[in-house]
């Protein structure tokens, strides 16, 4: 199982840009020689089929990008 939205929110790293003009999302994706995939330190693995680990990692990155967008929109509204 890739990750829940709560886990994604907890693990994602969002910081303001220099001069506080926007936001920066930092995602770390690690691929190990043994087939293990990690996104922001959370293992995303499917021993029966390594391809499913990559698909799961893609889902986690997509959830992080969606949450990042929500945070961006909320920030923009609060600054308006």
Secondary structure, DSSP 8 states (H G I E B T S, - for coil): ----HHHHHHH-EEEE-GGGSSEEEE--EEE-TTS-EEETTEEE--TT-HHHHHHHHHHHHHHHHHHHHHHHHHHHHHH-
